[in-house]
Amino acid sequence: MKRFATMALVMALSACDRGPGKGTAGAGPGPSIPPPTPRVQERSIEDRLMDLDSPDANRRREAQEILRQLQDNVIPMLIAGLADPDEGKRRAAIEAIGPLGAAAAPAAPALARAAMDGSQETAWLITPILVRNLGEAGETALIEALREPDTTKVLLLFSSIDNTDRTGTQDFAVWILERALRTHAVPEVRRQAVAVLSRLVRDRSLAVAAVIRALLEDADPGVRAACARLLGTLSSDDDDVREMALPVLREATKDRDAKVARSAELGLKRADPALRAAARNEEIRMEEEVAILAKQGETEKAAAGYARLLEEFPDSEHAEQWRQVLKQK
């Protein structure tokens, strides 16, 4: 692995040194350059870096210094390459970072950003590097990516994470989101974790446990409200989840924060089949009222109505339509 990492470093340095038209491929005819006089070659950088595991302390120190110098020069270049407008250069930077393993930890935040700003294919290329190659730095970068306010971008990142048995769970993405919801100090990050969970639930048992814990314990009313709505959704078609969720949601209707209590009521309506029809009727009624306001030219009131619909029914089949209307206003 170290040899592959070293080769990637050397290739990256070479690629950075070559501009357009440079290099060997496609070179035009030129003066014949005689081969160098045979001499005893010095040990290559790759070979010298193999001394990182040498029993000789001097050789280990030399290898560590070479590696440090290469990393100081190459990692910043690769990070810059991730934002290059040329797709080929961005892909080359991604592929050069992968073999470096934990040595490329400083590139983890830039990799996560590149995954969110790129295509689905780019995200699929990057997430295995974050999850498997960069260790704790990769996990931290995934959590910090939740600071991005655009849920669609964050969903692109997390939906590209393959299932893995690393954590003992079948879904690493949900495990990371649960960790963020449980431990992150910034309420906005915890709220975003709930928003992504609501649209990306593959390991339901882990998601439900995380959501119940946050609903009962989180200090932020926005997080608790989002958890109450999501818990209702998770319970709507699962009897086992419903059995756990209903007592928690009933208790949450007594929350000291009116928004949380209201969200818990809506969660109950989603979870309880007997109440689900009432919730749907309420959504229809509110949407009709907002539509009337819009037709009457009451733009501000209509916008406030659509915002309230999104707040109370974020999982509605019409939610995206409401978002588009708000963007136009």
C-alpha positions as CSV (number, residue, x, y, z in Angstrom):
1,M,0.0,0.0,0.0
2,K,2.8,2.4,0.8
3,R,4.4,1.7,-2.5
4,F,1.1,2.5,-4.3
5,A,0.8,5.6,-2.3
6,T,4.3,6.7,-3.2
7,M,3.7,6.0,-6.9
8,A,0.5,8.2,-6.7
9,L,2.5,11.0,-5.1
10,V,5.2,10.8,-7.7
11,M,2.7,10.6,-10.6
12,A,0.8,13.5,-9.1
13,L,4.0,15.6,-8.9
14,S,4.8,14.7,-12.5
15,A,1.3,15.5,-13.7
16,C,1.5,18.9,-12.0
17,D,4.8,19.7,-13.6
18,R,3.5,18.9,-17.1
19,G,1.5,21.6,-18.8
20,P,-0.5,21.3,-22.0
21,G,1.7,19.9,-24.8
22,K,4.3,18.6,-22.4
23,G,5.2,15.0,-21.6
24,T,6.0,12.2,-23.8
25,A,2.7,11.3,-25.4
26,G,2.2,12.9,-28.8
27,A,5.6,14.6,-28.8
28,G,6.7,15.8,-32.3
29,P,10.0,15.0,-33.9
30,G,13.0,16.7,-32.4
31,P,16.8,16.4,-32.1
32,S,18.0,13.0,-31.0
33,I,19.2,13.0,-27.4
34,P,21.8,10.5,-26.6
35,P,21.1,8.2,-23.7
36,P,22.9,9.1,-20.5
37,T,26.2,7.5,-19.7
38,P,25.5,4.4,-17.6
39,R,26.2,5.0,-14.0
40,V,25.2,3.7,-10.6
41,Q,21.7,4.9,-10.0
42,E,20.7,6.3,-6.7
43,R,17.8,4.6,-4.9
44,S,14.5,5.8,-6.1
45,I,12.1,7.8,-4.0
46,E,9.7,4.9,-3.9
47,D,12.5,2.6,-2.6
48,R,13.6,5.1,-0.1
49,L,10.1,5.5,1.2
50,M,9.9,1.7,1.8
51,D,12.3,2.5,4.6
52,L,9.4,3.8,6.7
53,D,9.4,0.3,8.2
54,S,13.2,-0.1,8.3
55,P,14.8,-1.2,11.5
56,D,17.5,1.5,10.7
57,A,16.5,4.7,12.6
58,N,18.4,6.9,10.2
59,R,16.7,5.4,7.2
60,R,13.3,5.7,8.9
61,R,14.0,9.4,9.6
62,E,15.0,10.0,6.0
63,A,11.9,8.3,4.7
64,Q,9.6,10.3,7.0
65,E,11.2,13.5,5.8
66,I,10.8,12.6,2.2
67,L,7.1,11.6,2.8
68,R,6.5,14.9,4.7
69,Q,7.9,17.0,1.8
70,L,5.9,15.1,-0.8
71,Q,2.7,15.5,1.2
72,D,3.3,19.2,1.8
73,N,3.7,19.7,-1.9
74,V,1.3,17.2,-3.4
75,I,-1.8,17.2,-1.1
76,P,-2.5,21.0,-1.7
77,M,-2.1,20.4,-5.4
78,L,-4.5,17.5,-5.4
79,I,-7.0,19.6,-3.3
80,A,-6.8,22.3,-5.9
81,G,-7.3,19.7,-8.6
82,L,-10.6,18.7,-7.0
83,A,-12.0,22.1,-7.9
84,D,-10.4,22.3,-11.4
85,P,-13.0,23.1,-14.1
86,D,-11.6,20.3,-16.3
87,E,-13.4,17.0,-15.4
88,G,-10.4,14.9,-16.4
89,K,-8.2,16.7,-14.0
90,R,-10.8,16.5,-11.2
91,R,-11.0,12.7,-11.7
92,A,-7.2,12.4,-11.8
93,A,-7.0,14.2,-8.5
94,I,-9.6,11.9,-6.9
95,E,-7.9,8.8,-8.1
96,A,-4.5,10.0,-6.9
97,I,-5.8,10.7,-3.4
98,G,-7.4,7.3,-2.9
99,P,-4.2,5.2,-2.6
100,L,-2.6,7.7,-0.1
101,G,-4.9,6.4,2.7
102,A,-4.8,8.3,6.0
103,A,-1.9,10.4,4.7
104,A,-4.4,12.3,2.5
105,A,-6.6,13.2,5.5
106,P,-6.3,17.0,4.8
107,A,-8.1,16.4,1.5
108,A,-11.2,14.8,3.1
109,P,-13.3,18.0,3.4
110,A,-12.5,19.0,-0.2
111,L,-13.4,15.5,-1.3
112,A,-16.8,15.7,0.4
113,R,-17.4,19.1,-1.2
114,A,-16.5,17.7,-4.6
115,A,-18.9,14.8,-4.2
116,M,-21.8,17.2,-3.4
117,D,-21.0,19.6,-6.2
118,G,-20.4,17.0,-8.9
119,S,-22.5,14.3,-10.6
120,Q,-23.8,11.0,-9.2
121,E,-20.9,9.3,-10.9
122,T,-18.4,11.6,-9.1
123,A,-20.1,11.0,-5.8
124,W,-19.9,7.2,-6.3
125,L,-16.2,7.6,-7.1
126,I,-15.4,9.7,-4.0
127,T,-17.5,8.1,-1.2
128,P,-15.5,4.8,-1.0
129,I,-12.4,6.9,-0.5
130,L,-13.9,8.8,2.3
131,V,-15.4,5.7,4.0
132,R,-12.6,3.1,3.4
133,N,-9.4,5.0,2.7
134,L,-9.3,8.1,4.9
135,G,-10.5,6.6,8.2
136,E,-11.6,9.0,10.9
137,A,-10.9,12.1,8.7
138,G,-13.3,10.7,6.1
139,E,-16.1,10.1,8.7
140,T,-15.6,13.6,10.1
141,A,-15.8,15.1,6.6
142,L,-19.1,13.3,6.0
143,I,-20.5,14.7,9.2
144,E,-19.3,18.2,8.6
145,A,-20.8,18.1,5.1
146,L,-24.1,18.3,6.9
147,R,-23.4,22.0,7.4
148,E,-24.4,22.4,3.7
149,P,-27.9,23.9,3.8
150,D,-28.9,22.4,0.5
151,T,-30.4,19.0,1.5
152,T,-30.4,17.8,-2.1
153,K,-26.6,18.1,-2.3
154,V,-26.1,16.3,1.0
155,L,-28.5,13.6,-0.1
156,L,-26.4,13.1,-3.2
157,L,-23.3,12.5,-1.0
158,F,-25.0,10.1,1.5
159,S,-27.0,8.2,-1.0
160,S,-23.7,7.3,-2.8
161,I,-22.3,5.6,0.3
162,D,-22.2,1.8,-0.2
163,N,-23.3,-0.5,2.6
164,T,-20.4,-1.7,4.7
165,D,-19.9,-4.0,7.6
166,R,-17.2,-1.8,9.1
167,T,-19.5,-0.6,12.0
168,G,-21.5,-3.8,12.5
169,T,-24.5,-2.2,10.7
170,Q,-25.6,-2.8,7.2
171,D,-25.8,0.9,6.4
172,F,-22.8,3.1,7.0
173,A,-24.6,6.2,5.7
174,V,-27.3,5.9,8.4
175,W,-24.7,5.1,11.0
176,I,-22.9,8.4,10.2
177,L,-26.1,10.3,10.3
178,E,-27.0,8.8,13.6
179,R,-23.6,9.7,15.0
180,A,-24.1,13.3,13.8
181,L,-27.6,13.5,15.3
182,R,-26.3,12.1,18.6
183,T,-23.0,14.0,19.0
184,H,-22.7,17.1,16.9
185,A,-22.8,20.4,18.9
186,V,-24.4,22.5,16.1
187,P,-28.2,22.3,16.0
188,E,-28.3,23.1,12.2
189,V,-26.1,20.0,11.6
190,R,-28.4,17.8,13.7
191,R,-31.4,19.1,11.8
192,Q,-29.8,18.4,8.5
193,A,-29.1,14.9,9.7
194,V,-32.8,14.4,10.4
195,A,-33.7,15.9,7.0
196,V,-31.4,13.4,5.2
197,L,-32.6,10.5,7.3
198,S,-36.1,11.3,6.3
199,R,-35.2,10.8,2.6
200,L,-32.6,8.1,3.1
201,V,-33.8,5.3,5.4
202,R,-32.3,1.9,4.6
203,D,-31.4,0.7,8.0
204,R,-34.7,1.4,9.7
205,S,-33.9,0.0,13.1
206,L,-30.8,2.2,13.6
207,A,-32.7,5.3,12.2
208,V,-35.6,4.7,14.6
209,A,-33.4,4.4,17.6
210,A,-31.6,7.6,16.8
211,V,-34.7,9.5,16.1
212,I,-36.4,8.4,19.3
213,R,-33.3,9.3,21.4
214,A,-33.2,12.8,19.8
215,L,-36.9,13.4,20.2
216,L,-36.6,12.6,23.9
217,E,-33.2,14.3,24.6
218,D,-32.2,16.9,22.1
219,A,-32.1,20.5,23.5
220,D,-33.0,22.1,20.2
221,P,-36.8,22.4,19.5
222,G,-36.2,22.3,15.7
223,V,-34.4,19.0,16.0
224,R,-37.1,17.5,18.2
225,A,-39.9,18.8,15.9
226,A,-38.2,17.2,12.9
227,C,-37.7,14.0,14.7
228,A,-41.4,13.8,15.7
229,R,-42.5,14.2,12.1
230,L,-39.9,11.6,10.9
231,L,-40.9,9.1,13.6
232,G,-44.5,9.4,12.4
233,T,-43.4,8.6,8.8
234,L,-41.2,5.7,9.9
235,S,-44.1,4.2,11.8
236,S,-46.7,4.6,9.1
237,D,-46.1,1.2,7.4
238,D,-44.2,-0.8,10.1
239,D,-46.1,-2.3,13.1
240,D,-43.0,-2.9,15.2
241,V,-41.8,0.7,14.8
242,R,-45.3,2.0,15.4
243,E,-45.5,0.1,18.7
244,M,-42.3,1.8,19.9
245,A,-43.2,5.2,18.4
246,L,-46.7,5.8,19.6
247,P,-46.0,6.2,23.3
248,V,-43.0,8.5,22.5
249,L,-45.1,10.7,20.2
250,R,-47.9,10.9,22.7
251,E,-45.5,12.1,25.3
252,A,-44.0,14.6,22.8
253,T,-47.4,16.2,22.3
254,K,-46.9,17.6,25.9
255,D,-43.5,19.2,24.9
256,R,-42.9,22.7,26.3
257,D,-42.3,24.0,22.8
258,A,-45.5,24.5,20.9
259,K,-43.9,23.6,17.5
260,V,-42.6,20.3,18.9
261,A,-46.0,19.5,20.3
262,R,-47.7,20.3,17.0
263,S,-45.2,18.2,15.1
264,A,-45.8,15.3,17.5
265,E,-49.5,15.5,16.8
266,L,-48.8,15.4,13.1
267,G,-46.5,12.4,13.7
268,L,-49.2,10.6,15.5
269,K,-51.6,11.2,12.6
270,R,-49.1,9.6,10.3
271,A,-48.3,6.7,12.6
272,D,-51.9,5.8,13.5
273,P,-53.9,4.5,10.6
274,A,-57.1,5.8,12.2
275,L,-55.7,9.4,12.2
276,R,-53.9,9.3,8.8
277,A,-57.0,10.2,6.8
278,A,-57.5,13.2,9.1
279,A,-54.0,14.4,8.5
280,R,-54.4,14.1,4.7
281,N,-57.7,16.1,4.8
282,E,-56.0,18.8,6.8
283,E,-53.2,19.0,4.2
284,I,-55.8,19.3,1.4
285,R,-57.7,22.0,3.3
286,M,-54.5,24.1,3.9
287,E,-53.3,23.7,0.3
288,E,-56.7,24.9,-1.0
289,E,-56.6,28.0,1.3
290,V,-53.1,28.9,0.1
291,A,-54.2,28.4,-3.5
292,I,-57.1,30.9,-3.0
293,L,-54.7,33.4,-1.5
294,A,-52.4,33.1,-4.5
295,K,-55.2,33.6,-6.9
296,Q,-56.3,36.7,-5.0
297,G,-52.8,38.2,-5.4
298,E,-52.0,37.9,-1.7
299,T,-48.4,36.9,-2.5
300,E,-46.9,37.3,1.0
301,K,-49.7,35.4,2.7
302,A,-49.5,32.7,0.1
303,A,-45.8,32.3,0.5
304,A,-46.3,32.1,4.3
305,G,-48.9,29.4,3.7
306,Y,-46.6,27.3,1.5
307,A,-43.8,27.6,4.1
308,R,-46.2,26.4,6.7
309,L,-47.3,23.5,4.5
310,L,-43.6,22.5,4.0
311,E,-43.1,22.8,7.8
312,E,-46.0,20.6,8.7
313,F,-46.0,18.2,5.7
314,P,-42.4,18.0,4.6
315,D,-42.9,14.4,3.3
316,S,-46.0,15.3,1.2
317,E,-46.0,14.2,-2.5
318,H,-46.5,18.0,-3.2
319,A,-43.6,19.2,-1.1
320,E,-41.3,19.7,-4.1
321,Q,-44.0,21.7,-5.9
322,W,-44.3,24.0,-2.8
323,R,-40.6,24.5,-2.7
324,Q,-40.5,25.5,-6.4
325,V,-43.3,28.0,-5.8
326,L,-41.4,29.6,-2.9
327,K,-38.3,29.9,-5.0
328,Q,-40.2,31.8,-7.6
329,K,-41.5,34.2,-5.0
